[in-house]
Amino acid sequence: MAESAVLENLFRRIAFQDDQEAFKELFFDFYPALCVFAQRYISSPEACEDIVQDTFFHLWKNRKKIEITSSFKNLLITSVKNNCTDYLRKQSVRQYYAEKQAVSATTDTPEVIYTIGELEQMLHTALKQLPENVRRAFELSRFENMTYNQIAEEMSVSPKTIEAYISKALSVLRAELKDYLPLVLLTCSIT
């Protein structure tokens, strides 16, 4: 119980007073244990360290907005676990498309392979079919890397509305671009 009170006090100092010393103390107290915890999910120690560091960065960045429903320790553990899950999901998608690309590289002829310009053109053609507000929300999310809350604020609508817009845009794009949507989005975000 005493540990919980100490952690709550540290978090209050971080959230309300922007106390960097309290944040350092929290970081050094939990960083090693959270790295070990992350290794339950991910075998790469470097990836685990990155995930835990990102978790602490997110904590500091959003310290004014975070609401603790159970305990601060649970918040940290859950955040690391969720970030590990996200990392594994992204790795799985990358591996799937790398394998798919390796297979298609050996089977596709030059006439079948799309250039980046052709993929961008396919995306822009599909985006033109979307209503203006849906297209704008999608572009801000995917190409400007804005959060739903930031987009909602800019467009003067609720975050749930933005979520619905993005969902609608992805649904239309999936239908229009079929198998090429992930590749189109990847190439367009790179250029």
Secondary structure, 3 states (H helix, E strand, C coil): CHHHHHHHHHHHHHHHHCCHHHHHHHHHHHHHHHHHHHCCCCCCHHHHHHHHHHHHHHHHHCCCCCCCCCCHHHHHHHHHHHHHHHHHHHHHHHHHHHHHHHHHHHHCCCCCCCCHHHHHHHHHHHHHCCCHHHHHHHHHHHCCCCCHHHHHHHHCCCHHHHHHHHHHHHHHHHHHHHHHHHHHHHHHHHC
